[in-house]
Amino acid sequence: MRATTAIASLLLAGTAVGLQNPHRKARTVQVEHLPKHLSTRAFKAAQSDDYQFLTNRTHRFLVNGTGIPDVDFDVGESYAGLLPNSPAGNSSLFFWFFPSQNPKAEDEITIWLNGGPGCSSLDGLLQENGPFLWQPGTYKPVRNPYSWTNLTNVVYIDQPAGTGFSPGPSTVNDEKDVAAQFKSWFKHFVDTFKLHNRKVYITGESYAGQYIPYIASAMLDEEDTKYFNVKGIQINDPSMNDDSVMIYAPAVSHLNHYTNVFSLNDTFLSDINSRADKCGYTKFLDAALTYPPPKDFPTAPEITEECALWDEIVAAAYNVNPCFNFYHLTEYCPYLWNKMGFPSLAGGPNNYFNRTDVQKAIHVPRTDYSVCSETTIFENGDQSAPSALGPLPSVIERTNNTIIGHGWLDFLLFLNGSLVTIQNMTWNGAQGFQKPPVEPLFVPYHYGLTELAYGGAPEPYNLDAGAGFLGTAHTERGLTFSSVFLAGHEIPQYTPGAAYRQLEFLLGRIKSLQEQGEYTA
């Protein structure tokens, strides 16, 4: 079965330091001062080395880097607006494109997608890995020293139509429709910004674990490196298998690992473990999580009303902690004030991108924006098979560069659910991992790199990003599984250093996630 409506609506639309200054020093062109058709002389005057992608065709998308409301610094060169998703679709998709100043990024483009379905990728931009952040509990936007734009050119896209700023209604019935409309949009994007023959990397989280393998597979099927030269994908805390595997079977095991966090009484714990045994969850996990996997792989128990144990654990957790957040287990009251209103379950203002001045700055018509749209993306549910049972193995084989990341503190989609899925998947001539995925994930220590980037003397510190051995990272036959100890559902938000390091590996800047040394940028 696919994700239930209740669960699917909770899947989130779904931060590492650079020595190079990702922000240009010079002037900003005021978009409103650029005529629709620049004369040759005026256009040359507007151009400079600071604008890599400014052309007659792109100037209407140029964002004033010093004019983003409430952001009191220059975010650098970027472009935002709507491009059509025709001919496969009949609408437009919103994008915000941030070029990188890193010379190693000259031949590549990295895509970021949040999930939902129906959650805006601007959540990833503003609260995870963009060049400026406004995370929950913070007073105003700040520079992000762990911005992925330090490493590569990044474009954030609201898709499918009906998501975020992309006008609906949605016309997709399954992931083939999603991929077809995305490919149509991407060709318009590549043509507009002259990004032909670039290496393409597709990254995202949560329900993007469904989107991304289908999109990548459809692109690879084209055998067209001018537009669709896919070289790797990363899916974090992904929805890539049935709820029985990803949510329900691992729930009690994960509760047992974090009993000190949940603080539930012994009576409840005894009862829920007994029922996990009766429902077959314990036996299923014991058999499935073996290396190499068993020849006769077990079938996940069916979710019955009596065996919907995840729901009962969450209800019990709320009784103990009224501010329980299953996206990040170690959060307690009060809920943090949040300009996006999500993923904090408190709701919140949810109004930054709903402001007229913000929408004008990024070239979208006045619209009622919601970070996770109330629009139904799949009217009759997603008719496609889970990606791990569909195109994901083929994408691994055709790229030999796929990362599945998972945060330990996610209590919606479970680490063991991802591992069970991997053990039941066959790629590059074998099933599952042949060895336990226990090698360490190393994240570099860093010393005042923000000061180095923006001027001033370096001082030793690690911010909240963490450093050292922060999880696990295991690679076999082109697939890497990397878990992060202190991350919740959104790895770049909670452990930006680990997320940055994983991206370095995806882009081929380091040889392995065990490699020790400095960040590459």
C-alpha positions in Angstrom: 0.0 0.0 0.0 1.1 3.6 -0.5 1.2 6.1 2.3 -2.2 6.8 3.9 -3.6 10.3 3.5 -2.9 11.1 7.1 0.7 9.9 6.9 1.4 11.4 3.5 0.3 14.8 4.6 3.0 14.7 7.3 5.9 13.8 5.0 8.0 16.9 4.9 8.3 18.6 1.5 10.7 16.1 2.5 24.2 23.2 7.4 29.4 22.9 6.6 31.6 25.8 5.9 33.4 27.2 2.8 36.6 29.2 2.6 35.4 30.9 -0.6 33.1 33.8 -0.1 29.8 32.7 -1.8 28.6 36.3 -1.9 29.8 38.8 -4.5 31.2 42.1 -3.3 30.1 44.5 -6.0 26.9 46.2 -7.0 23.5 44.8 -7.5 21.4 45.5 -10.6 17.9 46.7 -9.6 15.5 44.4 -11.5 12.9 47.1 -12.0 15.5 49.3 -13.7 16.3 46.8 -16.4 14.2 47.3 -19.5 12.5 44.4 -21.2 14.8 44.7 -24.2 18.3 46.1 -23.2 20.3 47.9 -25.8 23.7 46.4 -26.5 25.4 49.2 -24.7 23.1 49.2 -21.7 23.2 45.5 -21.4 27.0 45.4 -21.4 27.0 48.1 -18.8 24.7 46.0 -16.6 26.9 42.9 -17.0 30.0 42.2 -15.0 32.0 39.3 -13.7 29.6 39.3 -10.7 26.7 38.0 -12.9 27.5 34.7 -14.4 24.0 34.1 -15.9 22.7 37.6 -16.7 21.5 37.8 -20.3 18.7 39.3 -22.2 16.8 36.1 -21.6 17.4 35.9 -17.9 17.3 39.4 -16.7 13.6 39.2 -15.9 14.3 36.6 -13.3 17.3 38.4 -11.6 16.7 38.9 -7.9 18.0 42.0 -6.2 20.5 40.4 -3.7 20.2 43.3 -1.4 16.5 43.7 -1.7 15.1 40.5 -0.1 12.8 41.7 2.7 14.2 41.3 6.2 17.5 40.0 4.9 20.1 42.7 5.8 22.9 41.4 3.7 23.6 40.6 0.0 22.6 37.0 -0.8 24.5 37.2 -4.1 23.4 36.4 -7.6 20.2 34.6 -8.0 17.2 34.2 -10.3 13.6 33.3 -9.5 10.3 33.1 -11.2 8.0 30.8 -13.2 8.8 28.7 -16.3 6.4 26.5 -18.1 6.2 22.7 -17.6 4.8 22.2 -21.1 4.4 20.2 -23.3 3.9 17.5 -20.7 2.0 19.8 -18.3 -0.2 22.9 -18.8 1.1 25.0 -16.0 4.4 26.5 -14.7 6.8 25.6 -12.0 8.5 28.1 -9.6 12.2 28.0 -9.2 14.9 29.9 -7.3 18.4 29.5 -8.9 21.6 30.3 -7.0 24.8 30.2 -9.0 28.0 29.2 -7.2 31.3 31.0 -7.3 33.1 27.7 -6.9 35.1 27.0 -10.1 34.5 23.3 -9.6 30.8 23.9 -10.2 31.2 25.2 -13.8 30.0 22.0 -15.4 27.2 20.9 -13.0 23.8 21.8 -11.6 22.3 20.5 -8.4 18.5 20.2 -7.9 16.8 20.3 -4.5 13.3 19.0 -4.0 11.2 18.8 -0.9 8.3 16.4 -0.8 4.9 16.2 0.9 3.5 15.6 -1.7 2.7 19.3 -2.0 5.5 20.8 0.2 7.5 23.8 -1.2 11.2 23.5 -1.8 11.6 27.0 -0.3 11.5 25.2 3.1 14.8 23.6 2.1 16.1 26.9 1.0 15.1 29.0 4.0 15.6 26.4 6.8 18.1 23.8 5.5 20.8 24.5 3.0 20.2 27.8 1.2 22.6 30.8 1.3 20.5 32.5 3.9 18.5 30.9 6.7 15.6 31.8 8.9 15.3 28.7 11.1 12.8 28.1 13.9 13.5 30.1 17.0 15.7 32.7 15.3 15.0 36.4 15.3 15.9 37.2 11.7 17.6 35.7 8.6 21.3 34.9 8.8 24.0 34.0 6.4 24.5 30.2 6.1 28.1 29.3 6.2 27.0 25.7 5.2 25.2 26.8 2.1 25.3 24.2 -0.6 26.0 27.1 -3.0 29.5 27.1 -1.6 30.0 23.9 -3.5 27.7 23.9 -6.5 25.0 25.7 -8.5 21.7 25.0 -6.8 18.1 25.3 -8.0 15.1 24.9 -5.7 11.9 23.9 -7.5 8.3 23.8 -6.3 6.9 20.7 -8.1 4.5 19.2 -9.2 2.2 22.1 -10.2 0.0 23.0 -7.2 3.0 23.0 -4.9 4.2 26.2 -3.2 4.3 29.0 -5.8 3.7 26.7 -8.8 0.1 27.3 -10.0 -2.3 24.4 -10.0 -4.4 22.5 -10.2 -2.2 19.4 -10.2 -2.7 17.1 -13.2 -0.5 14.2 -12.1 -1.8 10.8 -11.4 1.5 9.0 -10.8 5.2 9.4 -10.8 5.5 9.0 -14.6 3.4 12.1 -14.9 5.5 13.9 -12.3 8.7 12.9 -14.2 7.3 13.9 -17.6 6.3 17.4 -16.4 9.6 17.9 -14.6 11.6 17.0 -17.7 9.6 19.5 -19.7 10.2 22.2 -17.2 13.9 21.3 -16.9 14.4 21.7 -20.6 13.0 25.2 -20.5 15.3 26.0 -17.5 18.4 24.6 -19.2 17.6 26.6 -22.4 16.9 29.8 -20.5 20.2 29.7 -18.5 22.3 28.0 -21.1 23.1 25.1 -18.8 23.5 22.5 -21.6 25.7 19.5 -21.2 26.0 20.0 -17.4 26.3 17.1 -15.0 23.0 16.9 -13.1 22.6 15.9 -9.5 19.2 15.5 -7.9 18.8 15.8 -4.1 15.9 16.1 -1.7 14.1 14.5 1.2 11.0 12.7 2.5 8.4 12.2 -0.3 11.1 13.4 -2.7 12.4 9.8 -2.1 9.5 8.9 -4.4 9.9 11.8 -6.8 13.6 11.7 -7.4 14.2 8.1 -8.5 11.4 8.4 -11.0 12.6 11.7 -12.3 16.2 10.5 -12.5 15.2 7.3 -14.3 13.1 9.2 -16.8 16.0 11.6 -17.5 18.5 8.7 -17.9 16.0 7.0 -20.3 16.4 10.0 -22.7 20.1 9.2 -23.2 20.5 13.0 -23.8 23.5 14.5 -22.1 22.7 17.9 -23.5 19.8 18.2 -21.0 19.7 15.1 -18.8 23.2 14.1 -17.9 22.3 12.7 -14.4 25.4 11.8 -12.5 24.0 11.1 -9.0 21.1 11.4 -6.6 20.7 11.8 -2.9 17.4 11.1 -1.0 17.3 11.9 2.7 14.8 10.2 5.1 13.0 9.0 2.0 9.6 7.7 1.4 10.6 4.9 -0.9 8.6 1.8 0.3 5.3 0.9 1.9 4.3 2.4 5.2 4.4 -1.1 6.7 8.2 -1.1 6.1 9.1 2.5 6.5 6.9 3.4 9.5 5.1 0.7 11.3 7.4 -2.3 11.5 10.4 -0.3 12.9 8.4 2.0 15.3 8.7 -0.1 18.5 12.4 -0.9 17.9 13.1 2.8 17.6 11.1 3.6 20.7 13.2 1.1 22.6 16.4 2.7 21.4 15.2 6.1 22.7 13.3 5.2 25.9 15.1 7.9 27.8 13.9 10.5 25.4 10.2 9.3 25.4 10.0 8.8 29.2 7.0 6.5 28.8 6.1 4.2 31.7 7.1 0.6 32.0 3.5 -0.6 31.7 3.2 1.0 28.3 6.6 -0.2 27.1 5.9 -3.8 28.2 2.5 -3.8 26.4 3.7 -2.2 23.2 6.7 -4.6 22.9 4.4 -7.6 23.5 2.1 -6.4 20.8 5.1 -5.8 18.4 6.0 -9.5 18.9 2.4 -10.6 18.3 2.1 -8.4 15.2 5.2 -10.0 13.8 7.3 -6.8 13.7 10.1 -8.1 15.9 10.5 -11.3 13.9 10.4 -9.4 10.6 13.1 -6.9 11.6 15.3 -9.7 13.0 15.1 -11.6 9.8 15.4 -8.7 7.4 18.3 -6.8 9.0 20.9 -9.4 8.3 24.1 -9.0 6.2 24.0 -10.5 3.6 20.2 -10.6 3.4 18.3 -13.9 3.7 17.5 -15.7 0.4 13.9 -15.9 1.3 13.3 -12.4 2.3 10.4 -12.0 4.8 7.2 -10.1 4.0 6.3 -7.1 6.2 3.3 -7.8 8.4 0.1 -6.2 7.3 -1.0 -3.0 9.1 -4.2 -3.8 11.0 -6.0 -1.6 13.5 -4.5 -3.7 16.3 -1.0 -3.3 14.9 -1.0 0.4 14.1 1.5 0.8 16.9 3.2 3.9 15.5 0.0 5.9 16.0 -0.3 4.7 19.6 3.3 5.5 20.4 2.9 9.1 19.1 -0.3 9.6 21.0 1.4 8.4 24.2 4.4 10.7 23.5 2.1 13.7 23.3 0.6 12.8 26.7 4.1 13.1 28.2 5.4 15.9 26.0 2.7 18.2 24.5 5.2 19.6 22.1 6.4 16.2 20.9 7.8 16.5 17.3 8.1 13.2 15.4 10.3 15.0 12.9 12.9 15.5 15.6 12.7 13.6 18.8 14.6 15.8 21.2 12.4 18.8 21.0 10.3 19.9 24.0 8.0 22.8 24.9 7.7 25.5 24.0 7.4 25.2 20.3 9.8 27.5 18.6 8.4 30.5 16.7 8.7 29.7 13.0 8.4 32.0 10.0 7.6 29.0 7.8 5.3 27.3 10.3 6.6 23.9 9.3 8.0 21.3 10.2 7.2 22.5 13.7 3.9 21.0 14.5 2.9 24.2 16.3 1.8 25.7 13.0 3.1 29.2 13.4 3.1 32.5 11.4 3.7 30.7 8.1 3.7 34.0 6.4 7.2 35.0 5.1 6.6 33.8 1.6 3.0 34.9 1.8 4.0 38.5 2.0 3.4 40.8 -1.0 6.9 42.3 -0.8 8.6 38.9 -0.7 6.6 37.6 -3.6 7.4 40.8 -5.6 11.1 40.3 -4.9 11.2 36.8 -6.3 8.9 37.5 -9.3 5.7 35.6 -8.5 2.2 36.9 -9.0 0.4 37.7 -5.7 -0.8 34.3 -4.4 -1.8 32.6 -1.3 1.4 30.7 -0.5 1.5 27.7 1.9 4.7 25.8 2.7 2.8 22.6 2.5 -0.1 23.1 0.1 -3.6 22.1 1.0 -4.0 21.3 -2.7 -4.3 17.6 -3.4 -1.4 16.6 -5.6 -2.6 13.0 -6.4 -6.4 13.1 -6.6 -6.6 9.3 -6.3 -3.4 8.8 -4.5 0.0 8.2 -6.1 -0.6 5.3 -8.5 3.0 4.4 -8.8 4.9 1.7 -7.0 7.2 2.8 -4.2 10.5 3.9 -5.8 12.6 1.1 -4.2 10.2 -1.4 -5.9 10.4 0.5 -9.1 13.2 2.6 -10.7 15.6 3.1 -7.8 17.8 0.0 -8.4 18.2 1.0 -12.0 19.2 4.5 -11.1 21.8 3.1 -8.8 23.2 0.9 -11.6 23.2 3.7 -14.2 24.8 6.3 -12.0 26.8 4.2 -9.5 26.4 7.3 -7.3 23.4 7.2 -5.1 23.2 8.2 -1.4 20.4 7.4 0.9 20.7 9.5 4.1 18.8 9.1 7.3 18.6 10.9 10.6 18.4 8.9 13.8 16.1 11.3 15.5 13.4 11.0 12.8 10.3 9.2 14.2 8.2 9.4 11.1 10.3 7.5 8.5 12.7 5.2 10.2 16.4 4.4 9.7 15.7 0.7 10.0 12.9 1.1 7.4 15.5 2.4 4.9 17.9 -0.4 5.8 15.2 -3.1 5.4 14.3 -1.6 2.0 17.9 -1.7 0.9 18.3 -5.4 2.0 15.3 -6.3 -0.1 16.6 -4.5 -3.2 18.8 -6.0 -5.9 21.2 -3.9 -7.9 24.5 -4.4 -9.7 24.3 -8.2 -9.5 23.5 -8.8 -5.8 20.8 -8.2 -3.3 21.2 -5.8 -0.4 24.4 -4.9 1.5 26.7 -7.9 2.0 28.3 -6.3 5.1 26.8 -4.4 8.0 26.8 -0.6 7.3 28.8 0.5 10.3 31.8 2.4 9.0 32.0 5.9 10.5 30.8 9.1 8.9 33.5 11.7 9.5 32.7 15.4 9.4 35.7 17.8 9.4 36.6 20.0 12.3 36.8 23.6 11.2 38.3 26.8 12.6 36.5 30.1 12.2 35.8 29.6 8.6 33.0 32.0 8.6 35.4 34.7 9.7 37.8 33.6 6.9 35.0 33.9 4.4 33.7 37.2 5.5 36.8 38.9 6.8 38.5 38.8 10.2 40.8 36.5 12.2 39.8 32.8 12.5 38.8 31.4 15.8 38.3 27.7 16.6 34.7 26.6 16.9 32.2 24.2 15.4 29.0 26.1 15.6 26.0 23.8 16.0 27.0 21.8 12.9 29.1 19.3 14.8 32.3 17.7 13.8 34.1 14.4 14.1 32.4 11.1 13.9 28.7 12.0 13.5 27.2 8.8 12.1 27.8 5.9 9.7 28.5 5.7 6.0 28.7 2.5 4.0 29.1 2.0 0.3 28.6 -1.0 -1.8 28.2 -1.3 -5.6 27.4 2.4 -6.2 24.9 2.8 -3.3 25.9 4.7 -0.1 23.8 4.6 3.1 24.7 7.3 5.6 23.0 7.7 9.0 23.5 10.8 11.1 23.2 10.5 14.9 21.7 13.9 15.9 19.7 14.6 12.7 15.9 14.6 12.5 13.8 14.3 9.4 15.7 17.2 7.8 19.5 16.4 7.8 20.7 19.8 6.6 18.6 21.6 9.2 19.8 19.7 12.2 23.3 18.6 11.2 24.5 21.0 8.5 28.1 19.8 8.6 27.1 16.2 7.9 24.8 17.3 5.1 27.6 19.4 3.5 30.0 16.5 3.7 27.5 14.1 2.1 27.1 16.6 -0.8 30.9 16.8 -1.3 30.9 13.0 -1.7 27.9 13.0 -4.1 29.7 15.7 -6.2 32.9 13.6 -6.3 35.0 16.2 -4.3 36.0 13.5 -1.7 36.6 9.8 -2.2 34.7 8.5 0.8 32.7 9.6 3.8 35.5 8.2 6.0 38.0 10.6 4.5 39.5 13.0 7.0 40.7 16.4 6.1 39.3 19.9 5.5 36.2 20.8 3.6 36.8 21.2 -0.1 35.3 24.6 -0.2 
